[in-house]
Amino acid sequence: MAITAAMVKELRDSTGAGMMDAKKALTENDGDMEAAVDWLRTKGLAKAAKKSGRTAAEGLVAVKVDGGKGVAVEVNSETDFVAKNADFQNMVASVAAVALGTSNIDELKAADLDGKTVEETITAKVATIGENMSVRRMAALEGDNVVAYVHNAAADGMGKIGVLVALKGGDEAFGKQVAMHIAATNPAALNEAELDQAVVEKEKQVQIDIARESGKPENIIENMIKGRMKKFMAEITLVNQAFVINPDLTVEAAAKEAGAEITGYVRLEVGEGIEVEKEDFAAEVAKAAQG
């Protein structure tokens, strides 16, 4: 596979590796970006594996809570200008309210909203506003107490990041603090048991390869891996993370102090995971000039 300058730049941006190291990593792994990241980490050449979703779409995430149920809904638009439009925001709020009576995205799209389905309502709004938009994701959460938080709010109950937290015990103030923590840290899972085991095994293998590169004996490597995996869990699982409100405590310890147990969470960020094709503005202008 031909390794392009754009691929090298992407790998450098995501890992902090040097240009020649990034190119070699891609060459060694036939252009596979994830494998190249792991190769760089194994060789100690990557500062960090930045795997957060790339935010390339605009729109809003709206959150609604009713009793022990909460929903978060992402509605995308093409531009941030439309996301700030009051007409668009009113529609998003209505869609989120309807979502409380549904359990998944397909049900939501087919649900009634003022005599039309939600999907038909979105289509009609496209014609009115003149910009493509869609209901992209929905997540529901139930618990004894569900607390919602919106980061970078554009209007009441909607913004760029929406978080729901389910608690047993505790109070809304503590739930809000946990939701703010989740918005900031974006944990991969609530705890180790809920973490994708493929992610765990992949990280473990990377750490084994890194340790073996050091040339240390296998018995030393085994202890090194245990320590590094414990640190890995502390970084990506919610209950094991240092609580942003009080970094001396883990989130789990803070919850115990507050008389609460965190039973689940949802975090949606606008455009997360969507990759939009980048336009070459100079080429576009040149093409237009040619007629």
MIMI-140958 format. One record per residue (C-alpha): residue number from 0; residue in one letter; y, z, x. Coordinates in Angstrom, 1 decimal, padded with zeros to 4 digits. Layout:
N
+------+------+--------+--------+--------+
| resi | resn |      v |      w |      u |
+------+------+--------+--------+--------+
|  NUM |    A |      Y |      Z |      X |
...
+------+------+--------+--------+--------+
END
This chain:
291
+------+------+--------+--------+--------+
| resi | resn |      v |      w |      u |
+------+------+--------+--------+--------+
|    0 |    M |  000.0 |  000.0 |  000.0 |
|    1 |    A |  003.5 | -000.9 |  001.3 |
|    2 |    I |  005.6 |  002.2 |  002.0 |
|    3 |    T |  009.1 |  001.6 |  000.9 |
|    4 |    A |  012.3 |  003.3 |  002.1 |
|    5 |    A |  012.8 |  004.6 | -001.5 |
|    6 |    M |  009.4 |  006.3 | -001.3 |
|    7 |    V |  010.2 |  007.9 |  002.1 |
|    8 |    K |  013.6 |  009.1 |  000.7 |
|    9 |    E |  011.9 |  010.7 | -002.4 |
|   10 |    L |  009.4 |  012.5 | -000.2 |
|   11 |    R |  012.1 |  013.7 |  002.2 |
|   12 |    D |  014.2 |  015.0 | -000.7 |
|   13 |    S |  011.3 |  016.9 | -002.3 |
|   14 |    T |  010.0 |  018.5 |  000.9 |
|   15 |    G |  012.8 |  018.6 |  003.5 |
|   16 |    A |  010.5 |  016.8 |  006.0 |
|   17 |    G |  011.9 |  014.4 |  008.6 |
|   18 |    M |  012.0 |  010.7 |  008.0 |
|   19 |    M |  009.2 |  009.7 |  010.4 |
|   20 |    D |  007.0 |  012.6 |  009.2 |
|   21 |    A |  007.6 |  011.6 |  005.6 |
|   22 |    K |  006.7 |  008.0 |  006.4 |
|   23 |    K |  003.5 |  009.0 |  008.3 |
|   24 |    A |  002.5 |  011.3 |  005.4 |
|   25 |    L |  002.8 |  008.4 |  003.0 |
|   26 |    T |  001.0 |  006.0 |  005.3 |
|   27 |    E | -001.9 |  008.5 |  005.9 |
|   28 |    N | -002.3 |  008.9 |  002.1 |
|   29 |    D | -001.9 |  005.3 |  001.0 |
|   30 |    G |  001.4 |  006.0 | -000.8 |
|   31 |    D |  000.1 |  008.9 | -002.9 |
|   32 |    M |  003.2 |  011.1 | -003.3 |
|   33 |    E |  001.4 |  014.4 | -004.2 |
|   34 |    A | -001.2 |  013.9 | -001.5 |
|   35 |    A |  001.6 |  013.2 |  001.0 |
|   36 |    V |  003.3 |  016.5 |  000.0 |
|   37 |    D |  000.1 |  018.4 |  000.6 |
|   38 |    W | -000.5 |  016.6 |  003.9 |
|   39 |    L |  003.0 |  017.7 |  005.1 |
|   40 |    R |  002.4 |  021.3 |  004.0 |
|   41 |    T | -000.9 |  021.3 |  005.9 |
|   42 |    K |  000.9 |  020.2 |  009.0 |
|   43 |    G |  003.6 |  022.7 |  008.5 |
|   44 |    L |  006.2 |  019.9 |  008.1 |
|   45 |    A |  007.3 |  020.6 |  004.5 |
|   46 |    K |  009.9 |  023.2 |  003.8 |
|   47 |    A |  008.7 |  023.5 |  000.2 |
|   48 |    A |  006.8 |  021.5 | -002.5 |
|   49 |    K |  009.5 |  021.0 | -005.1 |
|   50 |    K |  007.5 |  020.1 | -008.2 |
|   51 |    S |  010.0 |  020.9 | -010.9 |
|   52 |    G |  010.3 |  018.3 | -013.6 |
|   53 |    R |  013.0 |  015.7 | -013.0 |
|   54 |    T |  015.6 |  015.9 | -015.7 |
|   55 |    A |  016.7 |  012.4 | -016.4 |
|   56 |    A |  017.3 |  012.3 | -020.2 |
|   57 |    E |  020.1 |  013.9 | -022.2 |
|   58 |    G |  020.0 |  015.8 | -025.5 |
|   59 |    L |  019.5 |  019.3 | -026.7 |
|   60 |    V |  016.8 |  022.0 | -027.0 |
|   61 |    A |  017.2 |  024.1 | -030.2 |
|   62 |    V |  015.5 |  027.4 | -030.9 |
|   63 |    K |  014.9 |  029.2 | -034.2 |
|   64 |    V |  013.2 |  032.5 | -035.0 |
|   65 |    D |  012.0 |  033.8 | -038.3 |
|   66 |    G |  010.2 |  037.1 | -038.2 |
|   67 |    G |  007.3 |  036.9 | -035.9 |
|   68 |    K |  007.5 |  033.1 | -035.3 |
|   69 |    G |  009.8 |  031.1 | -033.1 |
|   70 |    V |  010.1 |  027.4 | -032.4 |
|   71 |    A |  011.8 |  025.4 | -029.7 |
|   72 |    V |  012.5 |  021.7 | -030.3 |
|   73 |    E |  013.7 |  019.1 | -027.9 |
|   74 |    V |  015.7 |  016.1 | -029.3 |
|   75 |    N |  016.8 |  013.5 | -026.8 |
|   76 |    S |  019.8 |  011.2 | -026.7 |
|   77 |    E |  020.8 |  008.6 | -024.1 |
|   78 |    T |  024.0 |  010.3 | -023.1 |
|   79 |    D |  025.5 |  013.8 | -022.8 |
|   80 |    F |  028.4 |  012.6 | -024.8 |
|   81 |    V |  026.2 |  012.3 | -027.9 |
|   82 |    A |  024.6 |  015.7 | -027.2 |
|   83 |    K |  028.2 |  017.1 | -027.6 |
|   84 |    N |  028.7 |  015.3 | -030.9 |
|   85 |    A |  028.9 |  017.8 | -033.9 |
|   86 |    D |  027.0 |  015.3 | -036.1 |
|   87 |    F |  024.1 |  015.1 | -033.6 |
|   88 |    Q |  024.1 |  018.9 | -033.2 |
|   89 |    N |  023.9 |  019.5 | -037.0 |
|   90 |    M |  020.9 |  017.2 | -037.1 |
|   91 |    V |  019.2 |  019.0 | -034.3 |
|   92 |    A |  019.8 |  022.4 | -036.0 |
|   93 |    S |  018.3 |  021.0 | -039.2 |
|   94 |    V |  015.2 |  019.6 | -037.4 |
|   95 |    A |  014.7 |  023.0 | -035.7 |
|   96 |    A |  014.8 |  024.8 | -039.1 |
|   97 |    V |  012.2 |  022.4 | -040.5 |
|   98 |    A |  010.0 |  023.0 | -037.4 |
|   99 |    L |  009.5 |  026.7 | -038.4 |
|  100 |    G |  007.3 |  025.4 | -041.2 |
|  101 |    T |  005.2 |  023.2 | -038.9 |
|  102 |    S |  002.7 |  023.8 | -036.1 |
|  103 |    N |  003.0 |  020.6 | -033.9 |
|  104 |    I |  005.2 |  017.6 | -033.1 |
|  105 |    D |  003.3 |  015.2 | -035.4 |
|  106 |    E |  003.7 |  017.6 | -038.4 |
|  107 |    L |  007.3 |  018.0 | -037.6 |
|  108 |    K |  008.0 |  014.2 | -037.5 |
|  109 |    A |  006.3 |  013.8 | -040.9 |
|  110 |    A |  008.0 |  016.9 | -042.5 |
|  111 |    D |  010.6 |  016.5 | -045.2 |
|  112 |    L |  014.3 |  016.8 | -044.3 |
|  113 |    D |  016.6 |  016.3 | -047.3 |
|  114 |    G |  014.3 |  013.7 | -048.9 |
|  115 |    K |  013.4 |  011.8 | -045.7 |
|  116 |    T |  010.9 |  012.6 | -043.0 |
|  117 |    V |  012.3 |  014.0 | -039.8 |
|  118 |    E |  011.4 |  010.7 | -038.1 |
|  119 |    E |  013.2 |  008.7 | -040.7 |
|  120 |    T |  016.2 |  011.0 | -040.4 |
|  121 |    I |  016.3 |  010.4 | -036.6 |
|  122 |    T |  016.0 |  006.6 | -037.2 |
|  123 |    A |  018.9 |  006.7 | -039.6 |
|  124 |    K |  021.0 |  008.7 | -037.2 |
|  125 |    V |  020.4 |  006.1 | -034.5 |
|  126 |    A |  021.9 |  003.5 | -036.7 |
|  127 |    T |  024.9 |  005.8 | -037.4 |
|  128 |    I |  025.6 |  007.0 | -033.9 |
|  129 |    G |  024.5 |  003.8 | -032.2 |
|  130 |    E |  022.4 |  005.4 | -029.5 |
|  131 |    N |  018.7 |  005.8 | -029.1 |
|  132 |    M |  017.3 |  009.2 | -029.8 |
|  133 |    S |  014.0 |  010.9 | -030.4 |
|  134 |    V |  012.2 |  014.2 | -031.2 |
|  135 |    R |  010.3 |  014.5 | -028.0 |
|  136 |    R |  008.7 |  018.0 | -027.9 |
|  137 |    M |  008.1 |  021.1 | -030.0 |
|  138 |    A |  006.6 |  024.4 | -029.1 |
|  139 |    A |  005.8 |  027.3 | -031.4 |
|  140 |    L |  005.3 |  031.0 | -030.5 |
|  141 |    E |  004.1 |  033.9 | -032.6 |
|  142 |    G |  004.0 |  037.6 | -031.9 |
|  143 |    D |  005.0 |  041.1 | -033.1 |
|  144 |    N |  008.5 |  040.4 | -031.9 |
|  145 |    V |  009.8 |  037.0 | -030.8 |
|  146 |    V |  013.2 |  036.7 | -029.0 |
|  147 |    A |  015.1 |  033.5 | -028.3 |
|  148 |    Y |  017.6 |  032.6 | -025.6 |
|  149 |    V |  019.5 |  029.4 | -024.9 |
|  150 |    H |  020.9 |  028.7 | -021.4 |
|  151 |    N |  024.0 |  026.5 | -021.1 |
|  152 |    A |  024.6 |  026.6 | -024.8 |
|  153 |    A |  026.3 |  023.6 | -026.4 |
|  154 |    A |  026.4 |  025.2 | -029.9 |
|  155 |    D |  024.7 |  028.2 | -031.6 |
|  156 |    G |  021.0 |  028.2 | -030.9 |
|  157 |    M |  020.9 |  025.0 | -028.8 |
|  158 |    G |  021.6 |  024.0 | -025.2 |
|  159 |    K |  020.0 |  022.5 | -022.1 |
|  160 |    I |  017.2 |  025.2 | -021.8 |
|  161 |    G |  015.6 |  027.0 | -024.7 |
|  162 |    V |  013.3 |  030.0 | -024.2 |
|  163 |    L |  011.1 |  032.1 | -026.6 |
|  164 |    V |  009.4 |  035.4 | -025.6 |
|  165 |    A |  006.8 |  037.2 | -027.6 |
|  166 |    L |  006.6 |  041.0 | -027.2 |
|  167 |    K |  004.6 |  044.0 | -028.3 |
|  168 |    G |  007.0 |  046.9 | -028.3 |
|  169 |    G |  010.3 |  046.9 | -026.5 |
|  170 |    D |  013.5 |  045.7 | -028.1 |
|  171 |    E |  015.5 |  042.6 | -028.4 |
|  172 |    A |  017.8 |  043.5 | -025.5 |
|  173 |    F |  014.8 |  043.6 | -023.1 |
|  174 |    G |  013.3 |  040.5 | -024.6 |
|  175 |    K |  016.6 |  038.7 | -024.0 |
|  176 |    Q |  016.5 |  039.8 | -020.3 |
|  177 |    V |  013.0 |  038.4 | -019.9 |
|  178 |    A |  014.0 |  035.2 | -021.6 |
|  179 |    M |  016.9 |  034.8 | -019.2 |
|  180 |    H |  014.5 |  035.5 | -016.3 |
|  181 |    I |  012.2 |  032.7 | -017.5 |
|  182 |    A |  015.1 |  030.3 | -017.9 |
|  183 |    A |  016.1 |  031.0 | -014.3 |
|  184 |    T |  012.6 |  031.0 | -012.6 |
|  185 |    N |  010.6 |  028.6 | -014.7 |
|  186 |    P |  007.2 |  030.3 | -014.1 |
|  187 |    A |  004.0 |  028.2 | -014.3 |
|  188 |    A |  002.1 |  030.6 | -016.5 |
|  189 |    L |  002.3 |  034.1 | -018.0 |
|  190 |    N | -000.4 |  035.5 | -015.7 |
|  191 |    E | -003.2 |  034.4 | -013.3 |
|  192 |    A | -005.7 |  034.1 | -016.2 |
|  193 |    E | -003.5 |  031.5 | -018.0 |
|  194 |    L | -002.8 |  029.5 | -014.8 |
|  195 |    D | -004.4 |  026.1 | -014.5 |
|  196 |    Q | -007.4 |  026.8 | -012.2 |
|  197 |    A | -007.0 |  023.3 | -010.7 |
|  198 |    V | -003.5 |  024.3 | -009.5 |
|  199 |    V | -005.0 |  027.5 | -008.0 |
|  200 |    E | -007.8 |  025.7 | -006.2 |
|  201 |    K | -005.5 |  023.0 | -004.9 |
|  202 |    E | -003.1 |  025.6 | -003.4 |
|  203 |    K | -006.0 |  027.5 | -001.9 |
|  204 |    Q | -007.3 |  024.4 | -000.2 |
|  205 |    V | -003.8 |  023.6 |  001.2 |
|  206 |    Q | -003.5 |  027.2 |  002.5 |
|  207 |    I | -007.0 |  027.0 |  004.1 |
|  208 |    D | -006.0 |  023.7 |  005.8 |
|  209 |    I | -002.7 |  025.3 |  007.1 |
|  210 |    A | -004.6 |  028.3 |  008.4 |
|  211 |    R | -007.2 |  026.2 |  010.2 |
|  212 |    E | -004.5 |  024.2 |  011.9 |
|  213 |    S | -003.5 |  027.5 |  013.6 |
|  214 |    G | -006.9 |  027.6 |  015.2 |
|  215 |    K | -007.6 |  031.2 |  014.2 |
|  216 |    P | -011.2 |  032.5 |  013.6 |
|  217 |    E | -012.7 |  032.1 |  010.1 |
|  218 |    N | -012.7 |  035.8 |  009.4 |
|  219 |    I | -009.0 |  036.0 |  010.2 |
|  220 |    I | -008.4 |  032.9 |  008.0 |
|  221 |    E | -010.1 |  034.5 |  005.1 |
|  222 |    N | -007.7 |  037.5 |  005.1 |
|  223 |    M | -004.7 |  035.2 |  005.6 |
|  224 |    I | -005.7 |  033.2 |  002.5 |
|  225 |    K | -006.0 |  036.3 |  000.4 |
|  226 |    G | -002.4 |  037.4 |  001.4 |
|  227 |    R | -001.0 |  033.9 |  000.9 |
|  228 |    M | -002.6 |  033.4 | -002.5 |
|  229 |    K | -001.3 |  036.8 | -003.6 |
|  230 |    K |  002.2 |  035.7 | -002.6 |
|  231 |    F |  001.6 |  032.4 | -004.5 |
|  232 |    M |  000.7 |  034.2 | -007.7 |
|  233 |    A |  003.8 |  036.4 | -007.3 |
|  234 |    E |  006.0 |  033.3 | -007.1 |
|  235 |    I |  004.6 |  031.3 | -010.1 |
|  236 |    T |  003.2 |  033.8 | -012.7 |
|  237 |    L |  005.7 |  035.5 | -014.9 |
|  238 |    V |  004.3 |  039.0 | -014.9 |
|  239 |    N |  004.0 |  039.1 | -011.1 |
|  240 |    Q |  007.5 |  037.7 | -010.3 |
|  241 |    A |  010.3 |  040.0 | -009.1 |
|  242 |    F |  012.4 |  040.7 | -012.2 |
|  243 |    V |  015.8 |  039.0 | -011.7 |
|  244 |    I |  017.5 |  041.9 | -013.4 |
|  245 |    N |  015.9 |  044.4 | -011.0 |
|  246 |    P |  014.2 |  042.7 | -008.1 |
|  247 |    D |  012.6 |  046.0 | -007.0 |
|  248 |    L |  010.3 |  045.7 | -010.1 |
|  249 |    T |  007.9 |  043.0 | -011.1 |
|  250 |    V |  008.4 |  041.7 | -014.6 |
|  251 |    E |  005.2 |  043.5 | -015.7 |
|  252 |    A |  006.5 |  046.8 | -014.3 |
|  253 |    A |  009.9 |  046.3 | -016.0 |
|  254 |    A |  008.1 |  045.7 | -019.3 |
|  255 |    K |  006.1 |  048.9 | -018.9 |
|  256 |    E |  009.3 |  050.8 | -018.3 |
|  257 |    A |  010.8 |  049.3 | -021.4 |
|  258 |    G |  007.7 |  050.2 | -023.4 |
|  259 |    A |  006.8 |  046.5 | -023.9 |
|  260 |    E |  004.0 |  044.0 | -023.3 |
|  261 |    I |  004.8 |  040.3 | -022.9 |
|  262 |    T |  002.2 |  038.4 | -024.8 |
|  263 |    G |  003.6 |  034.9 | -024.4 |
|  264 |    Y |  006.5 |  032.6 | -023.8 |
|  265 |    V |  007.9 |  029.1 | -024.2 |
|  266 |    R |  010.4 |  027.3 | -022.0 |
|  267 |    L |  011.7 |  023.8 | -022.8 |
|  268 |    E |  014.4 |  022.1 | -020.7 |
|  269 |    V |  016.1 |  018.9 | -021.7 |
|  270 |    G |  014.6 |  015.8 | -020.1 |
|  271 |    E |  012.1 |  017.7 | -018.1 |
|  272 |    G |  009.5 |  015.4 | -016.7 |
|  273 |    I |  011.2 |  012.2 | -017.9 |
|  274 |    E |  012.0 |  009.7 | -015.1 |
|  275 |    V |  014.6 |  007.1 | -015.9 |
|  276 |    E |  014.7 |  003.9 | -013.9 |
|  277 |    K |  017.7 |  003.9 | -011.5 |
|  278 |    E |  020.0 |  001.0 | -011.8 |
|  279 |    D |  021.5 | -000.8 | -008.7 |
|  280 |    F |  025.1 | -000.9 | -009.9 |
|  281 |    A |  026.2 | -003.4 | -007.2 |
|  282 |    A |  023.3 | -005.8 | -008.1 |
|  283 |    E |  024.2 | -005.4 | -011.8 |
|  284 |    V |  027.8 | -006.4 | -011.2 |
|  285 |    A |  026.8 | -009.3 | -009.0 |
|  286 |    K |  024.4 | -010.5 | -011.7 |
|  287 |    A |  027.1 | -010.3 | -014.3 |
|  288 |    A |  029.6 | -012.2 | -012.1 |
|  289 |    Q |  027.1 | -015.0 | -011.8 |
|  290 |    G |  027.1 | -015.4 | -015.6 |
+------+------+--------+--------+--------+
END
